[in-house]
Amino acid sequence: MNEHVDPSSFGEVVSFPSRSTLLDLPKASLDTEAALIGGVLTQPHILPLVQHLVAPEHFAQETHATIWRTMLALAEAGETPNLMRVKSVIGPKLLQTDLGGLNVLQYLASIAKEACTPGSAEEYARVVQQFWQLRELAIATADVREAASFVPSVALQAIYARVDEIRASFVTRKATSYTFAEAGDALLERITAELQGTAPALAATGIEVFDREIGGGPQPSTMLTVAGRTSMGKSIFGIEAAGAIADQGRAAIYHSLEMSHQQVAARLASSELERRGIHLPYGQIMRRGGLTPKQAEIVAGVVHEQRGIPFRVEDGGKRTIGEIAASSDRLANHYARKGVPLGCIVIDHAHIVKPSRAFRREDEGLKPEPSIATC
C-alpha cells in the first residue's frame, strides 16, 4: 500500500459522471457521502459495518469514490483506513490538487469534522446507495429518450433487466470471515446454550415429522426444497408451514405465483378451523354460494382472529428472482423495524420464476421444478 493514487482519478468536488449529454440525473446528497467517509476516516471500525452496502461506484462525486476505494484497499491489506493512512497513500502531490478552492488535504480534514457516528453509519450508507439507484434508473431509460428510433419490446426488455438488477442490489448480506477456532467456539456455545435451555427457540412448521427431520424446525439461513408431483399438496405444505411460523410471532413472507391472496387466506382459515374440529374445506370456502350464513360467520371470525399475525402474501406470476429478492428484503426490513424477526420466505411454484436477465441459451435459464421455502 505504498503506491500513490493517480491524480487523474479525482474529479471536481461537485462533479457527476457525464454518461449522457441529454440526461438529467437526480441530485445526490454529497453531504451524506462526505459524512460517511468522514466517519470512517475518524472511526475506522465503522467500515466493516457499511462496506457491504456501499461500493466506490455508488458515490456521485469522483473524489469520494476514489477516497472510498483507497480505504477499502487499505482495509483489504490489513491496515487501518484512518485519516493518517489515507493521506500517506494518496501522496503529497495529489494532496495539493485543487478541488474548488480546497486541496485534497484540506478537503479530507474538513469532511473528518462532519463525520457520521457509528450508530448512524448504516443509514448514511443506505442513502448513498439509494441515490445511486435513482441515478441508475434514470440512466436505464436514457437510450429511449435520446434515440431517434428503437424497437419498444427490445428496449423494455433491457430496461426491465436493469431495473431487476437495481432492485436486487437492495438485498445485501454482510460477508464474514472466521477461523476454524472461532467457528468451533460458536458451535460449542450454541450446543451449551441448548443443553442449558437458554438457546433461542426455533420457529417450527407444525408438521412434526418434518420438523424432527430438519433438526426441530427451519434453521436460520437455510434453503429447503419440497418436491412432489402435481397436486400432491406442495402449496398446502408451504401455506401450513408459513402460517405456523407466523402464529409463533415470526414474519412469514409467502410468494404465491399461481394462487391469489384470497385463496391463500381461505387455505389458512380452513386449516385453522380443522384444528378446532370444524370441517370447512378450502374448496367450499372459495366456491360461490358454498357457505351458509352461519358458516360464513365462522370463517369471518377466524379470519378476524388471524388479522394480527405477521403473514404477508405477495401474489402474481411472471415475476423475476430479482423482484422476489427485492420485495422480500423490503418486507423483512419492514417487520424488523417493528421488532418482528424474519421466520421464513416461501416461494410457491418456484419453477415458474423468471430469470432476472435474458439468456443466450435455454439451459442457462433452467430453474428448479419444486416449490422452495427459504428460512
Secondary structure by P-SEA (a helix, b strand, c coil): ccccccccccccccccccccccccccccaaaaaaaaaaaaaacccccccccccccccccccaaaaaaaaaaaaaaaacccccaaaaaaaacccccccccccccaaaaaaaaaaacccccaaaaaaaaaaaaaaaaaaaaaaccccccccccaaaaaaaaaaaaaaaaaccbbbbbbbbcaaaaaaaaaaaaaaaaaccccccccccaaaaaaaacccccccbbbbbbbcccccaaaaaaaaaaaaaaacbbbbbbcccccaaaaaaaaaaaaaaaaccccccccccccccccaaaaaaaaaaaaaaccccccccccccccaaaaaaaaaaaaaaaaaaccccccccccccccccccccccccccccccccccccc
